[in-house]
Amino acid sequence: MSLGRNLGFLAAITVILILLVLSVLQIHWGNTLVINQAANRVGQNIHSAWLVGQDNRIDRD
């Protein structure tokens, strides 16, 4: 194989590896974002339930 062909092959493999790594990172970051949003939503729901409970207790008193 010539030097040009070897360099082309190396460049192609490098691009494929970079794209693979970026796709894995994107999946990881996407999952992290979804989990963080879900955790924030649960926190908001707990806070809202707490406020409703406080309002109900005040109404009963």
PDB file of N, CA, C and O in Angstrom:
ATOM      1  N   MET A   1       0.840  -1.179   0.000  1.00  0.00           N
ATOM      2  CA  MET A   1       0.000   0.000   0.000  1.00  0.00           C
ATOM      3  C   MET A   1       0.884   1.241   0.000  1.00  0.00           C
ATOM      4  O   MET A   1       1.960   1.265   0.599  1.00  0.00           O
ATOM      5  N   SER A   2       0.413   2.238  -0.670  1.00  0.00           N
ATOM      6  CA  SER A   2       1.187   3.476  -0.731  1.00  0.00           C
ATOM      7  C   SER A   2       0.927   4.306   0.524  1.00  0.00           C
ATOM      8  O   SER A   2      -0.006   4.056   1.288  1.00  0.00           O
ATOM      9  N   LEU A   3       1.785   5.292   0.699  1.00  0.00           N
ATOM     10  CA  LEU A   3       1.673   6.168   1.863  1.00  0.00           C
ATOM     11  C   LEU A   3       0.349   6.936   1.845  1.00  0.00           C
ATOM     12  O   LEU A   3      -0.289   7.100   2.884  1.00  0.00           O
ATOM     13  N   GLY A   4      -0.059   7.403   0.671  1.00  0.00           N
ATOM     14  CA  GLY A   4      -1.319   8.144   0.552  1.00  0.00           C
ATOM     15  C   GLY A   4      -2.521   7.293   0.927  1.00  0.00           C
ATOM     16  O   GLY A   4      -3.444   7.759   1.594  1.00  0.00           O
ATOM     17  N   ARG A   5      -2.499   6.048   0.493  1.00  0.00           N
ATOM     18  CA  ARG A   5      -3.605   5.143   0.807  1.00  0.00           C
ATOM     19  C   ARG A   5      -3.630   4.842   2.308  1.00  0.00           C
ATOM     20  O   ARG A   5      -4.700   4.782   2.913  1.00  0.00           O
ATOM     21  N   ASN A   6      -2.451   4.653   2.904  1.00  0.00           N
ATOM     22  CA  ASN A   6      -2.376   4.406   4.348  1.00  0.00           C
ATOM     23  C   ASN A   6      -2.892   5.601   5.139  1.00  0.00           C
ATOM     24  O   ASN A   6      -3.615   5.433   6.121  1.00  0.00           O
ATOM     25  N   LEU A   7      -2.524   6.809   4.715  1.00  0.00           N
ATOM     26  CA  LEU A   7      -2.989   8.009   5.408  1.00  0.00           C
ATOM     27  C   LEU A   7      -4.498   8.183   5.259  1.00  0.00           C
ATOM     28  O   LEU A   7      -5.177   8.591   6.201  1.00  0.00           O
ATOM     29  N   GLY A   8      -5.013   7.876   4.084  1.00  0.00           N
ATOM     30  CA  GLY A   8      -6.457   7.952   3.870  1.00  0.00           C
ATOM     31  C   GLY A   8      -7.203   6.965   4.749  1.00  0.00           C
ATOM     32  O   GLY A   8      -8.236   7.293   5.333  1.00  0.00           O
ATOM     33  N   PHE A   9      -6.672   5.754   4.838  1.00  0.00           N
ATOM     34  CA  PHE A   9      -7.278   4.736   5.691  1.00  0.00           C
ATOM     35  C   PHE A   9      -7.238   5.160   7.155  1.00  0.00           C
ATOM     36  O   PHE A   9      -8.220   4.998   7.881  1.00  0.00           O
ATOM     37  N   LEU A  10      -6.104   5.701   7.586  1.00  0.00           N
ATOM     38  CA  LEU A  10      -5.957   6.178   8.960  1.00  0.00           C
ATOM     39  C   LEU A  10      -6.933   7.324   9.249  1.00  0.00           C
ATOM     40  O   LEU A  10      -7.541   7.371  10.319  1.00  0.00           O
ATOM     41  N   ALA A  11      -7.079   8.238   8.301  1.00  0.00           N
ATOM     42  CA  ALA A  11      -8.003   9.363   8.474  1.00  0.00           C
ATOM     43  C   ALA A  11      -9.444   8.860   8.576  1.00  0.00           C
ATOM     44  O   ALA A  11     -10.212   9.348   9.406  1.00  0.00           O
ATOM     45  N   ALA A  12      -9.809   7.900   7.747  1.00  0.00           N
ATOM     46  CA  ALA A  12     -11.170   7.360   7.779  1.00  0.00           C
ATOM     47  C   ALA A  12     -11.458   6.673   9.113  1.00  0.00           C
ATOM     48  O   ALA A  12     -12.521   6.873   9.699  1.00  0.00           O
ATOM     49  N   ILE A  13     -10.526   5.876   9.584  1.00  0.00           N
ATOM     50  CA  ILE A  13     -10.694   5.195  10.869  1.00  0.00           C
ATOM     51  C   ILE A  13     -10.790   6.217  12.001  1.00  0.00           C
ATOM     52  O   ILE A  13     -11.600   6.057  12.914  1.00  0.00           O
ATOM     53  N   THR A  14      -9.969   7.265  11.943  1.00  0.00           N
ATOM     54  CA  THR A  14      -9.993   8.309  12.970  1.00  0.00           C
ATOM     55  C   THR A  14     -11.345   9.012  13.006  1.00  0.00           C
ATOM     56  O   THR A  14     -11.897   9.241  14.082  1.00  0.00           O
ATOM     57  N   VAL A  15     -11.876   9.354  11.845  1.00  0.00           N
ATOM     58  CA  VAL A  15     -13.179  10.024  11.778  1.00  0.00           C
ATOM     59  C   VAL A  15     -14.272   9.113  12.332  1.00  0.00           C
ATOM     60  O   VAL A  15     -15.137   9.570  13.080  1.00  0.00           O
ATOM     61  N   ILE A  16     -14.242   7.850  11.977  1.00  0.00           N
ATOM     62  CA  ILE A  16     -15.240   6.899  12.473  1.00  0.00           C
ATOM     63  C   ILE A  16     -15.171   6.793  13.996  1.00  0.00           C
ATOM     64  O   ILE A  16     -16.204   6.794  14.666  1.00  0.00           O
ATOM     65  N   LEU A  17     -13.970   6.704  14.539  1.00  0.00           N
ATOM     66  CA  LEU A  17     -13.812   6.609  15.991  1.00  0.00           C
ATOM     67  C   LEU A  17     -14.298   7.872  16.696  1.00  0.00           C
ATOM     68  O   LEU A  17     -14.954   7.789  17.735  1.00  0.00           O
ATOM     69  N   ILE A  18     -13.982   9.036  16.138  1.00  0.00           N
ATOM     70  CA  ILE A  18     -14.430  10.300  16.733  1.00  0.00           C
ATOM     71  C   ILE A  18     -15.956  10.372  16.726  1.00  0.00           C
ATOM     72  O   ILE A  18     -16.561  10.759  17.725  1.00  0.00           O
ATOM     73  N   LEU A  19     -16.576  10.006  15.614  1.00  0.00           N
ATOM     74  CA  LEU A  19     -18.034  10.023  15.537  1.00  0.00           C
ATOM     75  C   LEU A  19     -18.659   9.036  16.523  1.00  0.00           C
ATOM     76  O   LEU A  19     -19.693   9.327  17.123  1.00  0.00           O
ATOM     77  N   LEU A  20     -18.042   7.890  16.686  1.00  0.00           N
ATOM     78  CA  LEU A  20     -18.537   6.900  17.636  1.00  0.00           C
ATOM     79  C   LEU A  20     -18.467   7.430  19.066  1.00  0.00           C
ATOM     80  O   LEU A  20     -19.419   7.294  19.833  1.00  0.00           O
ATOM     81  N   VAL A  21     -17.340   8.030  19.415  1.00  0.00           N
ATOM     82  CA  VAL A  21     -17.183   8.597  20.763  1.00  0.00           C
ATOM     83  C   VAL A  21     -18.190   9.717  20.999  1.00  0.00           C
ATOM     84  O   VAL A  21     -18.796   9.789  22.068  1.00  0.00           O
ATOM     85  N   LEU A  22     -18.373  10.585  20.014  1.00  0.00           N
ATOM     86  CA  LEU A  22     -19.333  11.682  20.157  1.00  0.00           C
ATOM     87  C   LEU A  22     -20.759  11.167  20.320  1.00  0.00           C
ATOM     88  O   LEU A  22     -21.534  11.724  21.097  1.00  0.00           O
ATOM     89  N   SER A  23     -21.107  10.115  19.598  1.00  0.00           N
ATOM     90  CA  SER A  23     -22.459   9.567  19.733  1.00  0.00           C
ATOM     91  C   SER A  23     -22.661   8.947  21.110  1.00  0.00           C
ATOM     92  O   SER A  23     -23.736   9.080  21.694  1.00  0.00           O
ATOM     93  N   VAL A  24     -21.647   8.274  21.634  1.00  0.00           N
ATOM     94  CA  VAL A  24     -21.751   7.699  22.982  1.00  0.00           C
ATOM     95  C   VAL A  24     -21.894   8.809  24.016  1.00  0.00           C
ATOM     96  O   VAL A  24     -22.707   8.702  24.935  1.00  0.00           O
ATOM     97  N   LEU A  25     -21.108   9.870  23.872  1.00  0.00           N
ATOM     98  CA  LEU A  25     -21.216  10.995  24.804  1.00  0.00           C
ATOM     99  C   LEU A  25     -22.578  11.668  24.717  1.00  0.00           C
ATOM    100  O   LEU A  25     -23.141  12.068  25.735  1.00  0.00           O
ATOM    101  N   GLN A  26     -23.103  11.794  23.514  1.00  0.00           N
ATOM    102  CA  GLN A  26     -24.417  12.408  23.339  1.00  0.00           C
ATOM    103  C   GLN A  26     -25.495  11.575  24.034  1.00  0.00           C
ATOM    104  O   GLN A  26     -26.388  12.126  24.678  1.00  0.00           O
ATOM    105  N   ILE A  27     -25.413  10.259  23.906  1.00  0.00           N
ATOM    106  CA  ILE A  27     -26.370   9.379  24.584  1.00  0.00           C
ATOM    107  C   ILE A  27     -26.241   9.548  26.095  1.00  0.00           C
ATOM    108  O   ILE A  27     -27.247   9.645  26.798  1.00  0.00           O
ATOM    109  N   HIS A  28     -25.005   9.583  26.597  1.00  0.00           N
ATOM    110  CA  HIS A  28     -24.777   9.736  28.040  1.00  0.00           C
ATOM    111  C   HIS A  28     -25.333  11.067  28.537  1.00  0.00           C
ATOM    112  O   HIS A  28     -26.041  11.115  29.543  1.00  0.00           O
ATOM    113  N   TRP A  29     -25.008  12.146  27.824  1.00  0.00           N
ATOM    114  CA  TRP A  29     -25.486  13.471  28.238  1.00  0.00           C
ATOM    115  C   TRP A  29     -27.001  13.550  28.139  1.00  0.00           C
ATOM    116  O   TRP A  29     -27.647  14.164  28.988  1.00  0.00           O
ATOM    117  N   GLY A  30     -27.569  12.941  27.118  1.00  0.00           N
ATOM    118  CA  GLY A  30     -29.025  12.930  26.971  1.00  0.00           C
ATOM    119  C   GLY A  30     -29.696  12.217  28.121  1.00  0.00           C
ATOM    120  O   GLY A  30     -30.685  12.707  28.666  1.00  0.00           O
ATOM    121  N   ASN A  31     -29.165  11.055  28.499  1.00  0.00           N
ATOM    122  CA  ASN A  31     -29.729  10.314  29.625  1.00  0.00           C
ATOM    123  C   ASN A  31     -29.574  11.095  30.915  1.00  0.00           C
ATOM    124  O   ASN A  31     -30.481  11.113  31.747  1.00  0.00           O
ATOM    125  N   THR A  32     -28.425  11.741  31.087  1.00  0.00           N
ATOM    126  CA  THR A  32     -28.194  12.544  32.284  1.00  0.00           C
ATOM    127  C   THR A  32     -29.187  13.693  32.352  1.00  0.00           C
ATOM    128  O   THR A  32     -29.721  13.995  33.419  1.00  0.00           O
ATOM    129  N   LEU A  33     -29.434  14.335  31.210  1.00  0.00           N
ATOM    130  CA  LEU A  33     -30.379  15.450  31.164  1.00  0.00           C
ATOM    131  C   LEU A  33     -31.784  14.979  31.516  1.00  0.00           C
ATOM    132  O   LEU A  33     -32.489  15.641  32.277  1.00  0.00           O
ATOM    133  N   VAL A  34     -32.191  13.846  30.968  1.00  0.00           N
ATOM    134  CA  VAL A  34     -33.529  13.310  31.248  1.00  0.00           C
ATOM    135  C   VAL A  34     -33.667  12.973  32.726  1.00  0.00           C
ATOM    136  O   VAL A  34     -34.690  13.276  33.341  1.00  0.00           O
ATOM    137  N   ILE A  35     -32.649  12.351  33.294  1.00  0.00           N
ATOM    138  CA  ILE A  35     -32.692  11.981  34.715  1.00  0.00           C
ATOM    139  C   ILE A  35     -32.752  13.228  35.584  1.00  0.00           C
ATOM    140  O   ILE A  35     -33.516  13.272  36.549  1.00  0.00           O
ATOM    141  N   ASN A  36     -31.953  14.247  35.254  1.00  0.00           N
ATOM    142  CA  ASN A  36     -31.971  15.485  36.035  1.00  0.00           C
ATOM    143  C   ASN A  36     -33.328  16.173  35.949  1.00  0.00           C
ATOM    144  O   ASN A  36     -33.835  16.673  36.953  1.00  0.00           O
ATOM    145  N   GLN A  37     -33.914  16.201  34.762  1.00  0.00           N
ATOM    146  CA  GLN A  37     -35.233  16.820  34.612  1.00  0.00           C
ATOM    147  C   GLN A  37     -36.287  16.051  35.410  1.00  0.00           C
ATOM    148  O   GLN A  37     -37.161  16.654  36.033  1.00  0.00           O
ATOM    149  N   ALA A  38     -36.203  14.733  35.389  1.00  0.00           N
ATOM    150  CA  ALA A  38     -37.162  13.924  36.150  1.00  0.00           C
ATOM    151  C   ALA A  38     -36.996  14.168  37.649  1.00  0.00           C
ATOM    152  O   ALA A  38     -37.986  14.286  38.372  1.00  0.00           O
ATOM    153  N   ALA A  39     -35.763  14.242  38.114  1.00  0.00           N
ATOM    154  CA  ALA A  39     -35.519  14.500  39.535  1.00  0.00           C
ATOM    155  C   ALA A  39     -36.031  15.879  39.934  1.00  0.00           C
ATOM    156  O   ALA A  39     -36.612  16.037  41.008  1.00  0.00           O
ATOM    157  N   ASN A  40     -35.823  16.867  39.086  1.00  0.00           N
ATOM    158  CA  ASN A  40     -36.333  18.210  39.374  1.00  0.00           C
ATOM    159  C   ASN A  40     -37.854  18.212  39.430  1.00  0.00           C
ATOM    160  O   ASN A  40     -38.453  18.872  40.279  1.00  0.00           O
ATOM    161  N   ARG A  41     -38.474  17.471  38.519  1.00  0.00           N
ATOM    162  CA  ARG A  41     -39.937  17.411  38.483  1.00  0.00           C
ATOM    163  C   ARG A  41     -40.478  16.740  39.741  1.00  0.00           C
ATOM    164  O   ARG A  41     -41.480  17.185  40.301  1.00  0.00           O
ATOM    165  N   VAL A  42     -39.826  15.682  40.184  1.00  0.00           N
ATOM    166  CA  VAL A  42     -40.247  15.012  41.419  1.00  0.00           C
ATOM    167  C   VAL A  42     -40.121  15.977  42.594  1.00  0.00           C
ATOM    168  O   VAL A  42     -41.002  16.037  43.453  1.00  0.00           O
ATOM    169  N   GLY A  43     -39.029  16.728  42.629  1.00  0.00           N
ATOM    170  CA  GLY A  43     -38.854  17.719  43.689  1.00  0.00           C
ATOM    171  C   GLY A  43     -39.953  18.768  43.672  1.00  0.00           C
ATOM    172  O   GLY A  43     -40.457  19.160  44.725  1.00  0.00           O
ATOM    173  N   GLN A  44     -40.325  19.221  42.488  1.00  0.00           N
ATOM    174  CA  GLN A  44     -41.410  20.200  42.375  1.00  0.00           C
ATOM    175  C   GLN A  44     -42.736  19.597  42.843  1.00  0.00           C
ATOM    176  O   GLN A  44     -43.521  20.262  43.520  1.00  0.00           O
ATOM    177  N   ASN A  45     -42.981  18.342  42.482  1.00  0.00           N
ATOM    178  CA  ASN A  45     -44.222  17.684  42.896  1.00  0.00           C
ATOM    179  C   ASN A  45     -44.285  17.530  44.415  1.00  0.00           C
ATOM    180  O   ASN A  45     -45.337  17.731  45.021  1.00  0.00           O
ATOM    181  N   ILE A  46     -43.162  17.175  45.022  1.00  0.00           N
ATOM    182  CA  ILE A  46     -43.123  17.037  46.480  1.00  0.00           C
ATOM    183  C   ILE A  46     -43.379  18.392  47.135  1.00  0.00           C
ATOM    184  O   ILE A  46     -44.134  18.488  48.103  1.00  0.00           O
ATOM    185  N   HIS A  47     -42.754  19.425  46.607  1.00  0.00           N
ATOM    186  CA  HIS A  47     -42.947  20.771  47.154  1.00  0.00           C
ATOM    187  C   HIS A  47     -44.407  21.207  47.007  1.00  0.00           C
ATOM    188  O   HIS A  47     -44.984  21.769  47.938  1.00  0.00           O
ATOM    189  N   SER A  48     -44.997  20.952  45.848  1.00  0.00           N
ATOM    190  CA  SER A  48     -46.403  21.313  45.627  1.00  0.00           C
ATOM    191  C   SER A  48     -47.314  20.546  46.580  1.00  0.00           C
ATOM    192  O   SER A  48     -48.251  21.116  47.139  1.00  0.00           O
ATOM    193  N   ALA A  49     -47.044  19.265  46.765  1.00  0.00           N
ATOM    194  CA  ALA A  49     -47.852  18.461  47.687  1.00  0.00           C
ATOM    195  C   ALA A  49     -47.713  18.988  49.114  1.00  0.00           C
ATOM    196  O   ALA A  49     -48.686  19.023  49.866  1.00  0.00           O
ATOM    197  N   TRP A  50     -46.517  19.390  49.474  1.00  0.00           N
ATOM    198  CA  TRP A  50     -46.287  19.955  50.806  1.00  0.00           C
ATOM    199  C   TRP A  50     -47.112  21.233  50.993  1.00  0.00           C
ATOM    200  O   TRP A  50     -47.732  21.430  52.038  1.00  0.00           O
ATOM    201  N   LEU A  51     -47.116  22.089  49.985  1.00  0.00           N
ATOM    202  CA  LEU A  51     -47.888  23.333  50.069  1.00  0.00           C
ATOM    203  C   LEU A  51     -49.383  23.054  50.159  1.00  0.00           C
ATOM    204  O   LEU A  51     -50.092  23.708  50.924  1.00  0.00           O
ATOM    205  N   VAL A  52     -49.867  22.089  49.383  1.00  0.00           N
ATOM    206  CA  VAL A  52     -51.282  21.723  49.452  1.00  0.00           C
ATOM    207  C   VAL A  52     -51.611  21.186  50.840  1.00  0.00           C
ATOM    208  O   VAL A  52     -52.651  21.521  51.407  1.00  0.00           O
ATOM    209  N   GLY A  53     -50.738  20.361  51.383  1.00  0.00           N
ATOM    210  CA  GLY A  53     -50.947  19.836  52.736  1.00  0.00           C
ATOM    211  C   GLY A  53     -50.984  20.951  53.764  1.00  0.00           C
ATOM    212  O   GLY A  53     -51.800  20.920  54.686  1.00  0.00           O
ATOM    213  N   GLN A  54     -50.116  21.926  53.616  1.00  0.00           N
ATOM    214  CA  GLN A  54     -50.110  23.070  54.527  1.00  0.00           C
ATOM    215  C   GLN A  54     -51.416  23.850  54.417  1.00  0.00           C
ATOM    216  O   GLN A  54     -51.992  24.252  55.428  1.00  0.00           O
ATOM    217  N   ASP A  55     -51.881  24.062  53.184  1.00  0.00           N
ATOM    218  CA  ASP A  55     -53.143  24.784  52.981  1.00  0.00           C
ATOM    219  C   ASP A  55     -54.310  24.023  53.602  1.00  0.00           C
ATOM    220  O   ASP A  55     -55.183  24.629  54.222  1.00  0.00           O
ATOM    221  N   ASN A  56     -54.333  22.716  53.444  1.00  0.00           N
ATOM    222  CA  ASN A  56     -55.417  21.906  54.014  1.00  0.00           C
ATOM    223  C   ASN A  56     -55.398  21.958  55.535  1.00  0.00           C
ATOM    224  O   ASN A  56     -56.453  22.003  56.168  1.00  0.00           O
ATOM    225  N   ARG A  57     -54.215  21.953  56.121  1.00  0.00           N
ATOM    226  CA  ARG A  57     -54.106  22.009  57.574  1.00  0.00           C
ATOM    227  C   ARG A  57     -54.588  23.368  58.086  1.00  0.00           C
ATOM    228  O   ARG A  57     -55.264  23.444  59.111  1.00  0.00           O
ATOM    229  N   ILE A  58     -54.241  24.433  57.374  1.00  0.00           N
ATOM    230  CA  ILE A  58     -54.676  25.776  57.767  1.00  0.00           C
ATOM    231  C   ILE A  58     -56.197  25.875  57.673  1.00  0.00           C
ATOM    232  O   ILE A  58     -56.834  26.468  58.544  1.00  0.00           O
ATOM    233  N   ASP A  59     -56.787  25.293  56.616  1.00  0.00           N
ATOM    234  CA  ASP A  59     -58.239  25.336  56.449  1.00  0.00           C
ATOM    235  C   ASP A  59     -58.957  24.582  57.569  1.00  0.00           C
ATOM    236  O   ASP A  59     -60.047  24.982  57.979  1.00  0.00           O
ATOM    237  N   ARG A  60     -58.362  23.499  58.067  1.00  0.00           N
ATOM    238  CA  ARG A  60     -58.983  22.706  59.132  1.00  0.00           C
ATOM    239  C   ARG A  60     -58.878  23.393  60.486  1.00  0.00           C
ATOM    240  O   ARG A  60     -59.714  23.179  61.364  1.00  0.00           O
ATOM    241  N   ASP A  61     -57.856  24.212  60.650  1.00  0.00           N
ATOM    242  CA  ASP A  61     -57.638  24.874  61.956  1.00  0.00           C
ATOM    243  C   ASP A  61     -58.557  25.998  62.177  1.00  0.00           C
ATOM    244  O   ASP A  61     -58.496  26.648  63.221  1.00  0.00           O
TER     245      ASP A  61
END
